[in-house]
Amino acid sequence: MPDLTHFDAKGDAHMVDVSDKPATNRIATAEGFVRMSPETLALITEGRAKKGDVLAVARLAGIMGAKRTADLIPLCHPLSISKVAVELTADPNRPGIRIEATVKTSGQTGVEMEALTAVSTACLTVYDMVKAVEKSMVIEGIRLVLKDGGNSGRYEADQ
């Protein structure tokens, strides 16, 4: 197992020094799911939620979450993000909303945390938008599914 880079020789937490790393193109994709009743899913997909367009608001929240990751996760570097894409897909078979976020940058450190934060924020926003009709929704399966670039190369999660 590789060393944990967010701890110094004394075991104290610190922000990793990336100043000597070359800037490379980096990408990360994360996913998550908000499980809900078929009735709540229909409310969302038919545009009947009282707070408005759930999927549009959650998409914007995910983008904002990616951009604010360094403000939320103490040891994350503030990054110049070149792209954030958040896709929300209704899945009537589970039932619920699948959320996928892809983040890109060219820099000295990766964007995995930004992709994960985008998904988390979008999931929480879906919950917030329809919690009045279903408090028992479950946010699940938030995970990194792809990362590429940097010294560690490419990672793809098992499907």
Summary of the structure (lengths in Angstrom):
residues: 159
radius of gyration: 17.4
end to end distance: 22.8
largest distance: 55.8
contacts: 478
relative contact order: 0.26
helix: 28%
strand: 31%
